[in-house]
Amino acid sequence: MRQLFISMILAQGIALPAHAEDLAYSDIHTDSCLQEAVGAGEQSACIGASATQCLADTQGSESTVGMGACLEQERAYWDGRLNAVYQLVLAQQGGDAGTADGLRTMQCAWIVYRDARCDYEYAQWGGGTGGGPAILACLMQTTAEQVFVLERNVR
């Protein structure tokens, strides 16, 4: 049931403005920001950089559908980074079963936390149309934060 709920919310946010080719999204804004960032505080300021630029550059982005489209693109960016860094850290710890098990346990607990945190963000909209962008922004933010946690463990 939980996954169905998230899938329904994401489906609302994935709808693109007018045409897919009208979406002015590029990961380059987040990548550039991260390359210039020094330290965790500056990295955190990069979360949402590409989505923000997409909102500024995409006609129709002021609608919840447009907002959702830009936020979903950056959420997917962070999700890809999360999966890559998780696999890297897991591979680096492959010889130490206790540490690898700890990583898996932590990541499973984090998923439960992420879902609860973002469900709460969504609930604050009382079923209103702002709930779609709110949950996507939360998923983007929370996933990016977890990327930074795992990247600190890359050797």
N, C-alpha and C positions, 0 to 999 in steps of 0.2 A: 504494500500500500504506500509506503514512504517513497519508494522509487517512482511510482506512478505519479504521485503528487509533484515531485521535482520535475519529472518529464513533462507534465502538463504546463508547469510554470515556465520551463525553458522553451517549450514550443511556442508559448505566447511571445517570448522575448526574441526568438530567432527570426520571426517574420521581418523581412527587410523593407526599408522604405521603397516605395514605388517599384523599383527594379533592383535586383542584386548588383548590377553594375553601377548603380547610383550611390552605393555605400562607399564612402571615402575613408576606409580604414587601412592602416598600415602599422605593423609591429615596430617600425623604425623609430617611432617617437619614444616608446618604452625602452627599446634597446639603446638608443642614444643617451637617454637619461641614465640608465643603469651603467653605461660605460663611463660616464662622467661622475657618478656617485662615489663618494668616499664615506664608507661606514654605513651601518644599518639605518641610521636616521635618514640619510640622503637616499638610500635605496627605497625606503618606504615611501618617500615623496614621489617616486616614479610610478607607483601603482595608480593606474588610471590615465597615464599620460597619453597612450594611444586612443583610448576611448574618448577622452576629452577632446583631442584633436579631431577625431571622427565626428563628434557632435558638432564641432565648429564648422567642419568642412562638408557635411552631408545635408543636403536639402531635405527637409521633413524630419530632421532629427529631434525637433522639439516635441514631437508626438511620443507617446509611450512606446509605440512600435519602433520608431527611429532610435530612441534611447536604448531600448532593449537590444536592437541590432548591434549598435556600437559596443555596448557593455558585454554582450555575448561573445563578440570577436575577441576582446581582450581577456575575458574569462577563459576562453579556449586556449589563448596564448599561454596564460599562467598554468593551465592544466597540463599542457604539453611539457612545459618546463618542470612541473612537479613530477610528472611520470618519469622524465629523463633523469632528474637528480635522485629520485628514489631508487631507480634501478642502479645507478652508479654507486650510491652509498651501500646498497644491499650487496652488490658485487664486491665492493671493497671489504665488506665485513663477512663475506662468504665463508671464510675459514674459522670464524668465531661464531658458533651456533648461538651462544647466549646473547651476543650483541645483535645478531641478525634477527633473532626472535624478539628482542626488545624493540628493534626498529619496526618490525611488523605489528607488534602490539600497540606501539605508540601511534602508528599511522592509522590503524583501525579505530583507536580511541579518538584520534583527531577527526576522522570522517564523521563520527557520531556528534562531536562537538560542532563541527562546521554546519552540519545539517540542522542541529538545534538552534544555533546562533542565527542562521539565515531564515529558518522557519519563523523565528521571533520577529525578524525584520519584516518579513512578509505579513505576519499577523497584525502588525501595527497599521497596516493600510486597510484593515477591515473588509477585505475583498475588493477594494477599489483598484482602478487600473494602474495606479502607481506601484502596486505590489510586485508586478513583473520586473520592472527595472530595479526595484529595491532588492529583490532577492538575487538578481544577477550581479548587482554592485556588491552585495555581501559575499557572494560566492567568489567573485573576482578578488576582492580584498583579502578574504580569509585564505584563499588558495595561494595568493602571492606571499602572504605572511609565512605560510608553511614552506614555500620554496626557500625563503631566506633561512628558516630554521634548519632545513636539510642541507643547504649549501654550506653552512658552517661546519658540517661533518665531512665534507669532501676533503680527501687527503691528496 
